[in-house]
Amino acid sequence: MSRNDFPKDNRLLSKRDFSRVYQQGEFLESEGFVFYILDKEDDRPRLGIVATKKLGNAVERNRVKRVVRESFRKNKSRFSHLDLIVKPKRRAVFMDNSKLSENFLNEFQDSHRGVNNGEYN
């Protein structure tokens, strides 16, 4: 049985980790999110979320981050071998939690499938 918690080893925490994903990873943009994805040897997925003030006030930013973290946590197997940075777009604030979670997972899957098929470079 897999664990569904979100420990520190599943988070991108340091500036060095973020920089590596930005510089070496793939940049993908979808309707509601911008993804930076870095494939790695380690099977432990890691997530970083960047929510600037352009997204909305603190309550809105924190809700979006909470939903993205929860979606990641519940679906870790989809993200194995990846370091992932997610930048939600403004339209994410206007979605309810279930729609936001569904869009995050679907848009990641669609975008990442494009990378695997060589559509993005």
GIURMO-V215324 format. One record per backbone hydrogen bond with DSSP energy under -1.0 kcal/mol. NH is the residue of the N-H (numbers start at 1). CO is the residue of the C=O. E is the energy in kcal/mol with one decimal. If there is no record, write none. Layout:
# GIURMO-V215324
nh = [NH | NH]
co = [CO | CO]
e = [E | E]
This chain:
# GIURMO-V215324
nh = [10 | 11 | 12 | 18 | 19 | 20 | 21 | 22 | 23 | 24 | 25 | 26 | 28 | 30 | 34 | 35 | 36 | 37 | 38 | 40 | 46 | 47 | 48 | 50 | 55 | 61 | 62 | 63 | 64 | 65 | 66 | 67 | 68 | 69 | 70 | 71 | 72 | 73 | 74 | 75 | 78 | 79 | 82 | 83 | 84 | 85 | 86 | 87 | 89 | 92 | 93 | 95 | 100 | 101 | 102 | 103 | 104 | 105 | 106 | 107 | 108 | 109 | 110 | 111 | 112 | 113 | 114 | 115 | 116 | 117 | 118 | 119]
co = [7 | 8 | 47 | 14 | 15 | 16 | 17 | 18 | 19 | 20 | 21 | 37 | 35 | 33 | 87 | 28 | 85 | 26 | 83 | 81 | 82 | 10 | 84 | 86 | 52 | 57 | 58 | 59 | 60 | 61 | 62 | 63 | 64 | 65 | 66 | 67 | 68 | 69 | 70 | 71 | 75 | 76 | 79 | 38 | 46 | 36 | 48 | 34 | 32 | 89 | 90 | 92 | 96 | 97 | 98 | 99 | 100 | 101 | 102 | 103 | 104 | 105 | 106 | 107 | 108 | 109 | 110 | 111 | 112 | 113 | 115 | 114]
e = [-2.1 | -1.9 | -2.5 | -2.1 | -2.8 | -2.2 | -2.0 | -2.6 | -2.6 | -2.7 | -1.8 | -3.4 | -3.1 | -3.0 | -1.9 | -3.6 | -2.3 | -2.4 | -2.6 | -2.2 | -2.1 | -2.0 | -2.5 | -2.7 | -1.8 | -2.7 | -2.6 | -1.9 | -2.2 | -2.5 | -2.5 | -2.3 | -2.4 | -2.7 | -2.3 | -2.4 | -2.5 | -2.9 | -2.4 | -1.0 | -1.6 | -1.5 | -1.3 | -2.3 | -2.6 | -2.5 | -2.7 | -2.7 | -2.9 | -2.0 | -1.6 | -1.3 | -2.7 | -2.4 | -2.4 | -2.7 | -2.5 | -2.2 | -2.6 | -3.1 | -2.1 | -2.4 | -2.8 | -2.5 | -3.3 | -2.1 | -1.5 | -1.5 | -2.3 | -1.5 | -1.4 | -2.9]
